[in-house]
Amino acid sequence: MLPPLRTFLVSLWVACVGGAVVVAGLSLGWVGWSPFVLGAALGVIIGVPAGLWNARYIKRKDPDWPPRRA
């Protein structure tokens, strides 16, 4: 069974935002545990609302939502 759209998008947003913060921090020479903690915190703070908004946006714009069950 596939996960719900909301769960998939929130996970994707959190991972992408957190990963971008970690990569940016490490590439700027900020080595240690700090970029990972900051990446996790910003990933959750920014990723959860963005993922929820993105799921609502997709459902609002899709004329065939909700999918029909056979």
Secondary structure, 3 states (H helix, E strand, C coil): CCCCHHHHHHHHHHHHHHHHHHHHHHHCCCCCCHHHHHHHHHHHHHHHHHHHHHHHHHHHHCCCCCCCCC
